[in-house]
Amino acid sequence: MPTGSPVAFANTTDRDLFLEVSKTLRDTRFAALQRIRCRVSNGIVELSGDVPSFYSKQIAQEVLLSLDDVQGIENRLHVRCSR
């Protein structure tokens, strides 16, 4: 399950959006997206963690941009290719 910061949210909308973002990532068929960490502040979603490919990084962003309340995304995901 995606995780976020334990600190308080800026507002109730951010909390609701965090829950929606978490569920959306969890419901994808991509296991790597289910382990992404996320934070929400004033409608901006920050993604962090490692993903196996640039494709996964892009999919995470595109899936979340489809959510109505997402104002923007700070994609700080790192691509870590296994060797």
Residue frames relative to the residue before (quaternion, step in Angstrom):
aa qw qx qy qz dx dy dz
M 1.0000 0.0000 0.0000 0.0000 0.00 0.00 0.00
P 0.5048 -0.6376 0.4755 0.3354 3.60 -0.92 0.80
T 0.2061 -0.7867 0.5725 0.1045 3.52 -1.05 0.70
G 0.1587 -0.7805 0.5965 0.0990 3.53 -1.22 0.38
S 0.7108 -0.4349 0.3412 0.4351 3.49 -1.32 -0.09
P 0.4444 -0.7006 0.4861 0.2745 3.60 -0.99 0.74
V 0.4911 0.6670 -0.4372 0.3505 3.61 1.24 -0.06
A 0.6476 -0.5258 0.3877 0.3922 3.55 -1.28 0.38
F 0.4604 -0.6624 0.5188 0.2831 3.55 -1.18 0.60
A 0.6211 -0.5573 0.4027 0.3763 3.55 -1.21 0.56
N 0.7893 -0.1043 0.0858 0.5989 3.57 1.09 -0.70
T 0.7056 -0.4620 0.3263 0.4268 3.55 -1.29 0.21
T 0.6088 0.5606 -0.3538 0.4359 3.58 1.02 -0.72
D 0.6379 0.5175 -0.3290 0.4660 3.60 0.99 -0.76
R 0.6356 0.5175 -0.3309 0.4676 3.58 0.97 -0.78
D 0.6637 0.4965 -0.3005 0.4719 3.57 0.90 -0.91
L 0.6555 0.5051 -0.3093 0.4686 3.57 0.98 -0.84
F 0.6065 0.5454 -0.3488 0.4615 3.59 1.02 -0.76
L 0.6674 0.4959 -0.3033 0.4655 3.57 0.90 -0.90
E 0.6568 0.5016 -0.3063 0.4724 3.59 1.00 -0.80
V 0.6386 0.5146 -0.3160 0.4770 3.59 0.99 -0.84
S 0.6515 0.5226 -0.3105 0.4539 3.58 0.90 -0.92
K 0.6725 0.4887 -0.2918 0.4730 3.57 0.92 -0.92
T 0.6454 0.5283 -0.3218 0.4481 3.59 0.94 -0.85
L 0.6758 0.4709 -0.2963 0.4834 3.60 0.90 -0.85
R 0.6460 0.5283 -0.3098 0.4556 3.57 1.00 -0.84
D 0.7125 0.4768 -0.2521 0.4488 3.59 1.03 -0.79
T 0.5080 0.6271 -0.4486 0.3840 3.61 1.20 -0.06
R 0.5170 -0.6416 0.4652 0.3235 3.55 -1.23 0.36
F 0.5807 0.5831 -0.3625 0.4375 3.57 1.32 0.00
A 0.3973 -0.7456 0.4859 0.2238 3.58 -0.44 1.23
A 0.6277 0.5581 -0.3415 0.4217 3.61 0.99 -0.79
L 0.6596 0.5081 -0.3139 0.4564 3.61 1.04 -0.70
Q 0.6162 0.5645 -0.3414 0.4303 3.56 1.15 -0.51
R 0.7000 0.4451 -0.2605 0.4941 3.61 1.26 -0.30
I 0.4321 0.7086 -0.4541 0.3238 3.59 1.26 0.10
R 0.3331 -0.7051 0.5864 0.2191 3.58 -1.08 0.75
C 0.0168 -0.8085 0.5882 -0.0008 3.57 -0.98 0.75
R 0.0992 -0.7392 0.6640 0.0532 3.49 -1.32 0.60
V 0.1560 -0.7796 0.6002 0.0873 3.56 -1.15 0.59
S 0.0935 0.7711 -0.6252 0.0764 3.53 -0.97 0.91
N 0.8470 -0.0920 0.0050 0.5236 3.55 -0.65 1.19
G 0.7405 -0.4396 0.2116 0.4622 3.55 0.98 0.92
I 0.5948 0.5314 -0.3676 0.4782 3.57 1.31 -0.04
V 0.2205 -0.7804 0.5771 0.0965 3.56 -0.78 1.10
E 0.1470 -0.7695 0.6173 0.0725 3.57 -0.84 1.01
L 0.1487 -0.7858 0.5981 0.0510 3.55 -0.77 1.11
S 0.0754 0.7873 -0.6099 0.0501 3.57 -0.98 0.82
G 0.4891 0.6257 -0.5073 0.3345 3.51 -1.28 0.47
D 0.5395 -0.6122 0.4760 0.3279 3.53 -1.35 -0.18
V 0.0597 -0.7590 0.6474 0.0353 3.54 -1.14 0.75
P 0.5579 -0.6682 0.3873 0.3039 3.61 -1.11 0.61
S 0.8182 0.1188 -0.0427 0.5609 3.63 1.16 -0.31
F 0.6108 -0.5286 0.4352 0.3976 3.54 -1.31 0.30
Y 0.5720 0.5834 -0.3689 0.4431 3.57 1.16 -0.60
S 0.6589 0.5012 -0.3027 0.4722 3.61 0.90 -0.92
K 0.6297 0.5374 -0.3252 0.4570 3.55 1.00 -0.84
Q 0.6871 0.4770 -0.2745 0.4743 3.58 0.91 -0.92
I 0.6333 0.5345 -0.3329 0.4500 3.60 0.96 -0.84
A 0.6229 0.5439 -0.3444 0.4446 3.61 0.92 -0.85
Q 0.6811 0.4875 -0.2811 0.4685 3.55 0.89 -0.94
E 0.6926 0.4929 -0.2893 0.4401 3.59 0.79 -0.97
V 0.6253 0.5421 -0.3348 0.4506 3.59 0.99 -0.82
L 0.7220 0.4470 -0.2528 0.4636 3.57 0.90 -0.91
L 0.6045 0.5589 -0.3634 0.4360 3.59 1.09 -0.56
S 0.6010 0.5661 -0.3595 0.4349 3.59 1.20 -0.36
L 0.5711 0.5859 -0.3850 0.4270 3.62 1.24 -0.25
D 0.5586 -0.6711 0.3858 0.2979 3.57 -0.82 1.05
D 0.7616 0.4222 -0.2206 0.4394 3.60 0.84 -0.92
V 0.5059 0.6316 -0.4375 0.3921 3.61 1.24 -0.05
Q 0.2454 -0.7918 0.5498 0.1026 3.55 -0.65 1.19
G 0.7744 -0.1548 0.1251 0.6006 3.55 1.20 -0.55
I 0.2642 -0.7522 0.5831 0.1561 3.53 -1.31 0.28
E 0.1748 -0.7138 0.6688 0.1122 3.52 -1.10 0.87
N 0.1182 -0.8277 0.5480 0.0244 3.55 -0.17 1.31
R 0.0196 0.8171 -0.5702 0.0823 3.55 -0.19 1.34
L 0.3011 0.7653 -0.5077 0.2566 3.55 1.20 0.55
H 0.2511 -0.7526 0.5939 0.1334 3.56 -1.09 0.80
V 0.3307 -0.7222 0.5733 0.2010 3.55 -0.95 0.90
R 0.0185 -0.7862 0.6160 -0.0457 3.53 -0.71 1.16
C 0.1518 -0.8024 0.5743 0.0578 3.56 -0.20 1.27
S 0.3545 -0.7179 0.5539 0.2283 3.55 -0.90 0.91
R 0.2387 -0.7807 0.5643 0.1232 3.56 -1.06 0.72
